[in-house]
């Protein structure tokens, strides 16, 4: 792997004629082996991209086998492209030209923006060239709206965890919505944690948002500040399922969790697993084919 790369990307086009809705089915094939899986429409053709953190991707033969087992027998290893993803591409990718945008009461903008902040909004500044995740994705926007609705009814939220925080947009939003709460933000990527620390400082939340790198709920910072009144987890469905027991342990009785990163068709599966660990559905939202779930832990 390249000297300045933490990720490798394996990508390929699905056969012509496969719709975006159908293509979304194939994402599930690889959630157990890839750090992240993305689907892009490129000129009407569906392209799948898989990111692998800290190592080489699995043998292409395994990926090909899974595709063949699902009927895509025309796929060949020659259809795959494997390449390093330099840190500068991963971290700077979405920020230099980040346009300001509003979602609910939140106004999110880059450090280069010099225009006016709309009245009545929570301003959230994201520094260019920091970690991945500006808040533009539908899952993040759905989380922001769900949190906004929740804050109108649940004012007694004192401890919040942003699990897999990325750039920390959800942690920053939580600090706006619950001004007395202490927020913990963790991520497996130390660069993301550094970005959240910077974002907390430039938004004036450096004394209310504590950050730490680590593996899921085993991250020292996450364990130190548990249990939580609210956990925010915008992850892939496979990770949400795998981490359900740890989420339940991290929540206080009658605590809440906002889950995102799952497609509508994955909602029932994700919910069933969490119900086995004492979490029941409180509210469900839909955003562009993605599901956002607010769960509540039993007393």
LUMLUM-139648 format. One record per residue: x, y, z of N, C-alpha, C in turn; residue in one letter. Coordinates in steps of 0.1 Angstrom, whole numbers, always signed. Layout:
<<X, Y, Z>, <X, Y, Z>, <X, Y, Z>, 'a'>
...
END
This chain:
<<+8, -12, +0>, <+0, +0, +0>, <+9, +12, +0>, 'x'>
<<+4, +23, -6>, <+12, +35, -7>, <+15, +41, +6>, 'x'>
<<+26, +49, +6>, <+31, +54, +19>, <+21, +63, +26>, 'x'>
<<+12, +71, +18>, <+3, +80, +23>, <-11, +75, +22>, 'x'>
<<-13, +62, +22>, <-27, +57, +20>, <-30, +48, +32>, 'x'>
<<-42, +50, +38>, <-47, +41, +48>, <-58, +31, +42>, 'x'>
<<-63, +35, +30>, <-74, +27, +24>, <-70, +22, +11>, 'x'>
<<-76, +10, +7>, <-75, +6, -7>, <-90, +5, -11>, 'x'>
<<-92, +7, -24>, <-105, +7, -30>, <-106, -3, -41>, 'x'>
<<-116, -12, -40>, <-119, -21, -51>, <-132, -17, -57>, 'x'>
<<-133, -15, -70>, <-145, -10, -77>, <-148, -17, -89>, 'x'>
<<-160, -17, -93>, <-164, -24, -106>, <-178, -19, -110>, 'x'>
<<-181, -20, -123>, <-194, -16, -128>, <-202, -29, -129>, 'x'>
<<-215, -28, -125>, <-224, -39, -127>, <-228, -39, -142>, 'x'>
<<-233, -50, -147>, <-237, -51, -161>, <-247, -41, -165>, 'x'>
<<-247, -37, -177>, <-256, -27, -182>, <-271, -31, -180>, 'x'>
<<-280, -22, -177>, <-294, -25, -176>, <-298, -27, -162>, 'x'>
<<-289, -28, -152>, <-293, -30, -138>, <-296, -16, -132>, 'x'>
<<-308, -15, -127>, <-313, -3, -121>, <-306, +0, -108>, 'x'>
<<-307, +13, -104>, <-301, +16, -91>, <-307, +9, -79>, 'x'>
<<-320, +7, -80>, <-327, +0, -69>, <-323, -15, -69>, 'x'>
<<-321, -21, -80>, <-316, -35, -80>, <-302, -35, -76>, 'x'>
<<-294, -26, -80>, <-280, -26, -77>, <-278, -25, -62>, 'x'>
<<-287, -18, -55>, <-286, -16, -40>, <-285, -30, -33>, 'x'>
<<-292, -40, -39>, <-292, -53, -33>, <-278, -59, -32>, 'x'>
<<-269, -56, -42>, <-256, -62, -42>, <-247, -56, -31>, 'x'>
<<-251, -44, -26>, <-242, -38, -15>, <-241, -47, -3>, 'x'>
<<-253, -54, -1>, <-253, -63, +11>, <-243, -75, +10>, 'x'>
<<-239, -78, -2>, <-230, -89, -4>, <-216, -87, +2>, 'x'>
<<-213, -74, +4>, <-199, -71, +8>, <-198, -64, +21>, 'x'>
<<-209, -61, +28>, <-208, -53, +40>, <-200, -60, +51>, 'x'>
<<-198, -74, +50>, <-191, -81, +61>, <-176, -81, +58>, 'x'>
<<-172, -77, +46>, <-158, -78, +43>, <-151, -64, +40>, 'x'>
<<-159, -54, +38>, <-154, -41, +35>, <-156, -31, +46>, 'x'>
<<-148, -21, +47>, <-149, -10, +57>, <-162, -2, +54>, 'x'>
<<-163, +1, +41>, <-175, +9, +36>, <-178, +4, +22>, 'x'>
<<-191, +5, +18>, <-195, +1, +5>, <-204, +12, -1>, 'x'>
<<-201, +16, -13>, <-209, +27, -19>, <-214, +23, -33>, 'x'>
<<-225, +30, -37>, <-231, +28, -50>, <-232, +41, -57>, 'x'>
<<-227, +42, -69>, <-227, +54, -77>, <-233, +51, -91>, 'x'>
<<-242, +61, -95>, <-247, +60, -109>, <-237, +68, -118>, 'x'>
<<-231, +62, -127>, <-221, +68, -136>, <-227, +67, -150>, 'x'>
<<-233, +78, -155>, <-238, +78, -169>, <-248, +67, -171>, 'x'>
<<-256, +64, -161>, <-267, +54, -162>, <-262, +40, -158>, 'x'>
<<-249, +38, -156>, <-245, +24, -151>, <-241, +25, -137>, 'x'>
<<-243, +14, -130>, <-242, +13, -115>, <-228, +8, -112>, 'x'>
<<-220, +16, -104>, <-207, +13, -100>, <-206, +11, -85>, 'x'>
<<-201, +0, -81>, <-199, -4, -67>, <-184, -1, -63>, 'x'>
<<-182, +6, -52>, <-169, +9, -46>, <-168, +4, -32>, 'x'>
<<-158, -4, -29>, <-156, -9, -16>, <-142, -4, -10>, 'x'>
<<-143, +1, +2>, <-131, +6, +8>, <-126, -3, +19>, 'x'>
<<-113, -6, +19>, <-107, -15, +29>, <-97, -7, +37>, 'x'>
<<-99, -7, +50>, <-90, +1, +59>, <-78, -7, +64>, 'x'>
<<-66, -1, +62>, <-54, -7, +68>, <-49, -20, +63>, 'x'>
<<-52, -23, +50>, <-48, -36, +45>, <-53, -38, +31>, 'x'>
<<-49, -49, +25>, <-53, -52, +11>, <-67, -58, +11>, 'x'>
<<-75, -56, +1>, <-88, -62, +0>, <-88, -77, -1>, 'x'>
<<-99, -84, +2>, <-99, -98, +0>, <-96, -103, -14>, 'x'>
<<-93, -115, -16>, <-91, -120, -29>, <-102, -117, -38>, 'x'>
<<-99, -112, -50>, <-110, -109, -59>, <-118, -122, -63>, 'x'>
<<-112, -133, -61>, <-120, -146, -64>, <-132, -147, -55>, 'x'>
<<-130, -143, -42>, <-141, -144, -33>, <-153, -134, -37>, 'x'>
<<-149, -122, -41>, <-159, -112, -45>, <-166, -117, -57>, 'x'>
<<-158, -123, -67>, <-164, -128, -79>, <-174, -140, -76>, 'x'>
<<-170, -148, -66>, <-178, -160, -63>, <-192, -155, -58>, 'x'>
<<-192, -144, -49>, <-204, -139, -44>, <-213, -133, -55>, 'x'>
<<-207, -127, -64>, <-215, -121, -76>, <-221, -132, -84>, 'x'>
<<-213, -143, -87>, <-218, -154, -95>, <-229, -161, -88>, 'x'>
<<-228, -162, -75>, <-238, -169, -67>, <-252, -162, -68>, 'x'>
<<-251, -149, -71>, <-263, -141, -72>, <-268, -139, -86>, 'x'>
<<-262, -147, -95>, <-266, -147, -109>, <-258, -138, -119>, 'x'>
<<-248, -131, -114>, <-240, -122, -123>, <-228, -130, -128>, 'x'>
<<-231, -141, -135>, <-221, -150, -140>, <-212, -144, -151>, 'x'>
<<-217, -133, -157>, <-209, -127, -167>, <-197, -118, -162>, 'x'>
<<-197, -116, -149>, <-186, -108, -143>, <-173, -116, -143>, 'x'>
<<-162, -109, -145>, <-149, -114, -145>, <-139, -106, -136>, 'x'>
<<-129, -112, -132>, <-119, -105, -123>, <-113, -93, -131>, 'x'>
<<-113, -94, -144>, <-107, -83, -151>, <-116, -70, -150>, 'x'>
<<-129, -72, -146>, <-138, -61, -144>, <-135, -53, -131>, 'x'>
<<-126, -58, -123>, <-123, -51, -110>, <-111, -42, -111>, 'x'>
<<-112, -30, -105>, <-101, -21, -104>, <-98, -19, -89>, 'x'>
<<-85, -22, -86>, <-80, -20, -72>, <-69, -9, -71>, 'x'>
<<-71, +0, -62>, <-62, +11, -62>, <-61, +17, -47>, 'x'>
<<-50, +23, -44>, <-48, +30, -32>, <-57, +43, -32>, 'x'>
<<-61, +46, -20>, <-69, +59, -18>, <-60, +68, -9>, 'x'>
<<-52, +77, -15>, <-43, +85, -7>, <-51, +93, +4>, 'x'>
<<-45, +95, +15>, <-52, +103, +26>, <-56, +117, +21>, 'x'>
<<-49, +123, +12>, <-53, +136, +7>, <-66, +136, -1>, 'x'>
<<-68, +125, -8>, <-81, +123, -15>, <-92, +120, -5>, 'x'>
<<-89, +112, +4>, <-100, +108, +14>, <-104, +119, +23>, 'x'>
<<-95, +127, +27>, <-97, +137, +37>, <-102, +151, +31>, 'x'>
<<-97, +154, +20>, <-99, +167, +14>, <-111, +166, +4>, 'x'>
<<-115, +154, +0>, <-124, +151, -11>, <-136, +161, -11>, 'x'>
<<-143, +163, +0>, <-156, +169, -2>, <-156, +184, +4>, 'x'>
<<-145, +189, +8>, <-145, +201, +16>, <-141, +214, +8>, 'x'>
<<-132, +214, -1>, <-126, +226, -6>, <-137, +235, -13>, 'x'>
<<-147, +228, -19>, <-158, +236, -25>, <-171, +233, -18>, 'x'>
<<-171, +230, -5>, <-183, +227, +2>, <-192, +239, +2>, 'x'>
<<-204, +238, -5>, <-213, +250, -5>, <-221, +249, +8>, 'x'>
<<-225, +261, +13>, <-233, +261, +26>, <-247, +255, +22>, 'x'>
<<-253, +248, +32>, <-266, +243, +30>, <-273, +242, +43>, 'x'>
<<-287, +242, +43>, <-295, +242, +55>, <-303, +229, +55>, 'x'>
<<-303, +223, +66>, <-312, +211, +69>, <-319, +213, +82>, 'x'>
<<-332, +215, +82>, <-339, +218, +94>, <-334, +231, +100>, 'x'>
<<-331, +231, +112>, <-326, +244, +119>, <-310, +245, +118>, 'x'>
<<-304, +236, +111>, <-289, +236, +110>, <-285, +242, +97>, 'x'>
<<-275, +251, +98>, <-269, +258, +87>, <-254, +253, +87>, 'x'>
<<-250, +245, +77>, <-237, +239, +77>, <-229, +246, +66>, 'x'>
<<-217, +250, +69>, <-209, +258, +59>, <-194, +255, +62>, 'x'>
<<-186, +257, +51>, <-172, +256, +52>, <-165, +268, +58>, 'x'>
<<-153, +267, +61>, <-145, +278, +68>, <-143, +289, +58>, 'x'>
<<-144, +286, +45>, <-142, +297, +34>, <-155, +305, +32>, 'x'>
<<-166, +301, +38>, <-178, +309, +36>, <-178, +322, +43>, 'x'>
<<-181, +333, +37>, <-181, +346, +43>, <-195, +353, +43>, 'x'>
<<-205, +345, +38>, <-218, +351, +37>, <-225, +352, +51>, 'x'>
<<-238, +355, +51>, <-246, +357, +63>, <-251, +343, +67>, 'x'>
<<-253, +342, +80>, <-259, +330, +87>, <-274, +333, +88>, 'x'>
<<-282, +324, +82>, <-297, +327, +83>, <-301, +328, +98>, 'x'>
<<-310, +337, +101>, <-315, +339, +114>, <-323, +327, +119>, 'x'>
<<-321, +324, +132>, <-329, +313, +138>, <-323, +300, +135>, 'x'>
<<-311, +299, +129>, <-304, +286, +126>, <-293, +283, +136>, 'x'>
<<-290, +271, +138>, <-278, +266, +144>, <-266, +266, +134>, 'x'>
<<-257, +275, +135>, <-245, +275, +126>, <-235, +264, +130>, 'x'>
<<-232, +256, +120>, <-222, +245, +122>, <-211, +246, +111>, 'x'>
<<-199, +250, +116>, <-188, +252, +106>, <-180, +240, +105>, 'x'>
<<-177, +236, +92>, <-168, +225, +89>, <-156, +230, +83>, 'x'>
<<-144, +226, +88>, <-132, +231, +83>, <-128, +223, +71>, 'x'>
<<-124, +230, +60>, <-119, +224, +48>, <-107, +215, +51>, 'x'>
<<-106, +204, +43>, <-94, +195, +44>, <-94, +187, +57>, 'x'>
<<-106, +185, +63>, <-106, +177, +75>, <-112, +163, +71>, 'x'>
<<-118, +156, +81>, <-122, +143, +79>, <-135, +142, +70>, 'x'>
<<-138, +130, +65>, <-148, +127, +56>, <-162, +129, +63>, 'x'>
<<-171, +135, +56>, <-185, +136, +61>, <-190, +150, +64>, 'x'>
<<-195, +157, +54>, <-199, +171, +56>, <-213, +173, +61>, 'x'>
<<-221, +162, +61>, <-235, +163, +65>, <-244, +164, +53>, 'x'>
<<-239, +163, +41>, <-247, +164, +29>, <-254, +150, +26>, 'x'>
<<-249, +139, +30>, <-255, +126, +27>, <-269, +125, +34>, 'x'>
<<-278, +118, +27>, <-292, +117, +31>, <-293, +110, +45>, 'x'>
<<-284, +101, +48>, <-284, +95, +62>, <-281, +105, +73>, 'x'>
<<-271, +113, +70>, <-267, +124, +80>, <-279, +134, +81>, 'x'>
<<-284, +138, +70>, <-295, +148, +71>, <-307, +142, +78>, 'x'>
<<-310, +129, +75>, <-321, +122, +83>, <-318, +122, +97>, 'x'>
<<-306, +119, +101>, <-302, +120, +116>, <-305, +133, +122>, 'x'>
<<-300, +144, +115>, <-302, +157, +120>, <-317, +161, +122>, 'x'>
<<-325, +157, +113>, <-339, +160, +114>, <-346, +152, +126>, 'x'>
<<-341, +139, +127>, <-346, +130, +138>, <-342, +136, +151>, 'x'>
<<-329, +140, +152>, <-325, +146, +165>, <-332, +159, +168>, 'x'>
<<-335, +167, +158>, <-342, +179, +160>, <-356, +177, +165>, 'x'>
<<-363, +167, +160>, <-376, +163, +165>, <-375, +158, +179>, 'x'>
<<-365, +150, +182>, <-364, +144, +195>, <-361, +155, +206>, 'x'>
<<-353, +165, +202>, <-349, +175, +212>, <-361, +183, +216>, 'x'>
<<-371, +184, +208>, <-383, +192, +212>, <-391, +185, +223>, 'x'>
<<-389, +172, +224>, <-397, +164, +234>, <-388, +159, +246>, 'x'>
<<-375, +157, +243>, <-366, +151, +253>, <-355, +161, +256>, 'x'>
<<-358, +169, +267>, <-348, +179, +271>, <-338, +174, +281>, 'x'>
<<-341, +162, +287>, <-332, +158, +298>, <-320, +149, +294>, 'x'>
<<-315, +151, +282>, <-304, +143, +276>, <-291, +149, +282>, 'x'>
<<-284, +142, +289>, <-272, +147, +296>, <-259, +141, +290>, 'x'>
<<-259, +129, +286>, <-247, +122, +280>, <-250, +116, +267>, 'x'>
<<-242, +120, +257>, <-244, +116, +243>, <-232, +110, +237>, 'x'>
<<-233, +99, +229>, <-222, +93, +222>, <-224, +94, +207>, 'x'>
<<-215, +99, +200>, <-215, +99, +185>, <-205, +87, +181>, 'x'>
<<-211, +76, +178>, <-203, +64, +175>, <-200, +64, +160>, 'x'>
<<-187, +63, +156>, <-183, +64, +142>, <-185, +78, +137>, 'x'>
<<-179, +88, +144>, <-183, +102, +143>, <-179, +108, +129>, 'x'>
<<-169, +103, +122>, <-165, +110, +109>, <-161, +124, +113>, 'x'>
<<-166, +134, +106>, <-162, +148, +108>, <-169, +154, +121>, 'x'>
<<-178, +146, +127>, <-184, +151, +139>, <-197, +160, +137>, 'x'>
<<-203, +160, +126>, <-215, +168, +123>, <-226, +165, +134>, 'x'>
<<-228, +152, +136>, <-238, +148, +146>, <-235, +152, +160>, 'x'>
<<-222, +151, +164>, <-218, +156, +177>, <-220, +171, +178>, 'x'>
<<-217, +178, +168>, <-218, +193, +168>, <-233, +196, +169>, 'x'>
<<-241, +189, +161>, <-256, +192, +162>, <-262, +189, +176>, 'x'>
<<-257, +178, +182>, <-261, +174, +195>, <-258, +185, +205>, 'x'>
<<-246, +191, +204>, <-242, +202, +213>, <-251, +214, +211>, 'x'>
<<-256, +216, +199>, <-265, +227, +197>, <-279, +225, +203>, 'x'>
<<-284, +212, +201>, <-297, +209, +205>, <-299, +207, +220>, 'x'>
<<-288, +202, +227>, <-289, +199, +241>, <-277, +207, +248>, 'x'>
<<-279, +220, +250>, <-268, +228, +255>, <-262, +225, +268>, 'x'>
<<-268, +216, +276>, <-262, +212, +289>, <-255, +198, +288>, 'x'>
<<-256, +192, +276>, <-251, +178, +275>, <-236, +178, +273>, 'x'>
<<-230, +167, +278>, <-216, +163, +275>, <-216, +153, +264>, 'x'>
<<-208, +155, +253>, <-209, +146, +241>, <-195, +140, +240>, 'x'>
<<-195, +127, +237>, <-184, +119, +234>, <-184, +115, +219>, 'x'>
<<-173, +117, +212>, <-172, +113, +198>, <-161, +104, +195>, 'x'>
<<-163, +92, +189>, <-153, +82, +187>, <-153, +77, +173>, 'x'>
<<-142, +73, +168>, <-141, +68, +154>, <-128, +59, +154>, 'x'>
<<-129, +49, +145>, <-117, +40, +143>, <-105, +47, +137>, 'x'>
<<-108, +58, +129>, <-98, +66, +122>, <-93, +77, +130>, 'x'>
<<-80, +78, +135>, <-75, +89, +142>, <-76, +102, +135>, 'x'>
<<-76, +102, +122>, <-77, +115, +115>, <-91, +121, +117>, 'x'>
<<-101, +112, +117>, <-115, +117, +120>, <-116, +123, +134>, 'x'>
<<-110, +117, +144>, <-110, +122, +157>, <-103, +135, +158>, 'x'>
<<-92, +137, +151>, <-85, +150, +151>, <-94, +161, +144>, 'x'>
<<-101, +157, +134>, <-110, +166, +127>, <-121, +171, +137>, 'x'>
<<-127, +161, +145>, <-138, +165, +154>, <-133, +174, +165>, 'x'>
<<-121, +172, +169>, <-115, +181, +179>, <-113, +195, +174>, 'x'>
<<-109, +196, +161>, <-108, +209, +155>, <-122, +215, +153>, 'x'>
<<-131, +207, +148>, <-145, +213, +146>, <-151, +217, +159>, 'x'>
<<-149, +209, +170>, <-154, +213, +183>, <-149, +227, +187>, 'x'>
<<-136, +229, +185>, <-130, +241, +189>, <-135, +253, +181>, 'x'>
<<-136, +252, +168>, <-140, +263, +159>, <-155, +266, +161>, 'x'>
<<-162, +257, +166>, <-176, +259, +169>, <-179, +263, +184>, 'x'>
<<-169, +263, +192>, <-170, +267, +206>, <-174, +256, +215>, 'x'>
<<-173, +244, +211>, <-177, +233, +219>, <-166, +224, +225>, 'x'>
<<-154, +230, +225>, <-142, +222, +229>, <-143, +217, +243>, 'x'>
<<-151, +223, +252>, <-152, +219, +265>, <-164, +209, +268>, 'x'>
<<-171, +207, +257>, <-183, +199, +259>, <-182, +186, +250>, 'x'>
<<-173, +186, +240>, <-172, +174, +232>, <-158, +168, +234>, 'x'>
<<-158, +155, +240>, <-145, +148, +241>, <-144, +138, +231>, 'x'>
<<-132, +136, +226>, <-130, +127, +214>, <-119, +116, +217>, 'x'>
<<-120, +105, +210>, <-110, +95, +212>, <-112, +84, +201>, 'x'>
<<-100, +79, +196>, <-100, +69, +186>, <-101, +55, +193>, 'x'>
<<-107, +46, +185>, <-108, +32, +190>, <-118, +24, +182>, 'x'>
<<-119, +11, +186>, <-127, +2, +178>, <-141, +1, +185>, 'x'>
<<-150, +8, +179>, <-164, +7, +183>, <-166, +11, +198>, 'x'>
<<-174, +4, +205>, <-178, +7, +219>, <-166, +3, +228>, 'x'>
<<-156, -4, +223>, <-144, -7, +231>, <-134, +5, +231>, 'x'>
<<-137, +15, +224>, <-128, +27, +224>, <-128, +32, +239>, 'x'>
<<-116, +35, +244>, <-115, +39, +258>, <-124, +51, +262>, 'x'>
<<-124, +61, +253>, <-132, +73, +256>, <-147, +69, +256>, 'x'>
<<-152, +60, +248>, <-166, +56, +248>, <-169, +49, +261>, 'x'>
<<-160, +40, +266>, <-162, +33, +278>, <-161, +42, +290>, 'x'>
<<-152, +51, +290>, <-150, +60, +301>, <-163, +68, +305>, 'x'>
<<-170, +73, +295>, <-181, +82, +297>, <-195, +75, +297>, 'x'>
<<-195, +62, +295>, <-208, +54, +296>, <-213, +54, +310>, 'x'>
<<-226, +51, +312>, <-236, +49, +301>, <-242, +62, +296>, 'x'>
<<-249, +61, +285>, <-254, +73, +278>, <-269, +74, +277>, 'x'>
<<-274, +86, +277>, <-288, +89, +275>, <-292, +88, +260>, 'x'>
<<-282, +90, +251>, <-284, +90, +237>, <-272, +86, +230>, 'x'>
<<-273, +76, +220>, <-262, +72, +212>, <-266, +74, +197>, 'x'>
<<-257, +81, +190>, <-259, +84, +176>, <-250, +74, +168>, 'x'>
<<-256, +66, +159>, <-248, +56, +152>, <-252, +56, +137>, 'x'>
<<-245, +64, +129>, <-247, +65, +115>, <-237, +56, +108>, 'x'>
<<-240, +43, +107>, <-230, +33, +102>, <-237, +24, +92>, 'x'>
<<-230, +14, +87>, <-236, +5, +78>, <-245, -5, +85>, 'x'>
<<-254, -11, +79>, <-263, -20, +86>, <-256, -32, +92>, 'x'>
<<-246, -37, +85>, <-238, -49, +91>, <-232, -45, +104>, 'x'>
<<-226, -33, +105>, <-220, -28, +117>, <-230, -26, +128>, 'x'>
<<-242, -20, +124>, <-252, -18, +134>, <-257, -31, +140>, 'x'>
<<-258, -42, +132>, <-262, -55, +137>, <-252, -61, +146>, 'x'>
<<-239, -60, +142>, <-228, -66, +150>, <-227, -59, +163>, 'x'>
<<-229, -46, +163>, <-227, -38, +176>, <-239, -37, +184>, 'x'>
<<-250, -43, +181>, <-262, -42, +189>, <-261, -45, +203>, 'x'>
<<-254, -56, +207>, <-252, -59, +221>, <-244, -48, +229>, 'x'>
<<-234, -43, +222>, <-226, -32, +229>, <-234, -19, +230>, 'x'>
<<-242, -17, +220>, <-250, -5, +221>, <-260, -6, +233>, 'x'>
<<-266, -17, +234>, <-275, -19, +246>, <-268, -17, +259>, 'x'>
<<-256, -22, +260>, <-248, -21, +272>, <-244, -6, +275>, 'x'>
<<-242, +1, +264>, <-238, +15, +266>, <-249, +25, +269>, 'x'>
<<-261, +21, +268>, <-272, +30, +270>, <-277, +28, +285>, 'x'>
<<-282, +39, +290>, <-289, +39, +303>, <-303, +33, +301>, 'x'>
<<-309, +27, +311>, <-323, +23, +310>, <-331, +35, +305>, 'x'>
<<-340, +32, +296>, <-348, +42, +289>, <-340, +52, +281>, 'x'>
<<-328, +49, +278>, <-320, +57, +269>, <-324, +55, +254>, 'x'>
<<-319, +64, +246>, <-323, +64, +232>, <-311, +61, +223>, 'x'>
<<-314, +56, +211>, <-304, +54, +201>, <-310, +59, +187>, 'x'>
<<-302, +67, +180>, <-306, +70, +166>, <-297, +62, +157>, 'x'>
<<-303, +53, +149>, <-295, +45, +140>, <-298, +49, +126>, 'x'>
<<-287, +50, +118>, <-288, +53, +104>, <-277, +46, +96>, 'x'>
<<-278, +47, +83>, <-268, +40, +74>, <-274, +27, +69>, 'x'>
<<-287, +25, +71>, <-294, +13, +66>, <-304, +17, +56>, 'x'>
<<-306, +8, +46>, <-316, +10, +36>, <-330, +6, +42>, 'x'>
<<-340, +12, +35>, <-354, +8, +40>, <-356, -7, +41>, 'x'>
<<-351, -14, +31>, <-353, -29, +30>, <-345, -36, +41>, 'x'>
<<-336, -29, +48>, <-328, -35, +58>, <-334, -32, +72>, 'x'>
<<-344, -24, +73>, <-349, -19, +85>, <-354, -30, +94>, 'x'>
<<-362, -39, +89>, <-368, -49, +98>, <-357, -58, +103>, 'x'>
<<-347, -62, +96>, <-336, -70, +100>, <-329, -63, +112>, 'x'>
<<-325, -51, +110>, <-317, -43, +120>, <-326, -42, +132>, 'x'>
<<-338, -39, +131>, <-347, -37, +142>, <-349, -50, +150>, 'x'>
<<-351, -61, +143>, <-353, -74, +150>, <-341, -77, +159>, 'x'>
<<-329, -75, +154>, <-317, -78, +162>, <-316, -69, +174>, 'x'>
<<-319, -56, +173>, <-319, -47, +185>, <-330, -51, +195>, 'x'>
<<-341, -55, +190>, <-352, -59, +199>, <-348, -70, +208>, 'x'>
<<-339, -79, +203>, <-334, -90, +211>, <-326, -85, +223>, 'x'>
<<-321, -73, +222>, <-313, -67, +233>, <-320, -56, +240>, 'x'>
<<-333, -57, +240>, <-340, -48, +249>, <-343, -34, +243>, 'x'>
<<-341, -32, +230>, <-344, -19, +224>, <-356, -20, +215>, 'x'>
<<-365, -11, +216>, <-378, -11, +208>, <-379, +2, +200>, 'x'>
<<-386, +0, +189>, <-388, +12, +180>, <-396, +23, +186>, 'x'>
<<-391, +35, +186>, <-398, +47, +191>, <-403, +55, +179>, 'x'>
<<-395, +57, +169>, <-399, +65, +157>, <-390, +60, +145>, 'x'>
<<-396, +60, +134>, <-389, +57, +121>, <-391, +68, +111>, 'x'>
<<-380, +71, +104>, <-380, +81, +94>, <-374, +75, +81>, 'x'>
<<-378, +81, +70>, <-372, +77, +57>, <-366, +89, +50>, 'x'>
<<-355, +87, +44>, <-348, +98, +36>, <-341, +93, +24>, 'x'>
<<-347, +94, +13>, <-342, +90, +0>, <-339, +75, -1>, 'x'>
<<-347, +67, +4>, <-345, +53, +4>, <-338, +47, +16>, 'x'>
<<-333, +56, +25>, <-326, +52, +37>, <-335, +53, +49>, 'x'>
<<-333, +44, +59>, <-341, +44, +71>, <-333, +50, +82>, 'x'>
<<-340, +58, +90>, <-334, +63, +103>, <-343, +59, +114>, 'x'>
<<-338, +52, +124>, <-346, +46, +135>, <-342, +53, +148>, 'x'>
<<-352, +56, +156>, <-350, +60, +170>, <-355, +49, +178>, 'x'>
<<-346, +43, +186>, <-349, +32, +194>, <-348, +36, +209>, 'x'>
<<-356, +29, +218>, <-356, +32, +232>, <-353, +20, +240>, 'x'>
<<-344, +20, +249>, <-340, +9, +257>, <-351, +7, +268>, 'x'>
<<-354, -6, +271>, <-363, -9, +281>, <-358, -3, +295>, 'x'>
<<-368, -1, +304>, <-365, +4, +317>, <-358, -6, +325>, 'x'>
END
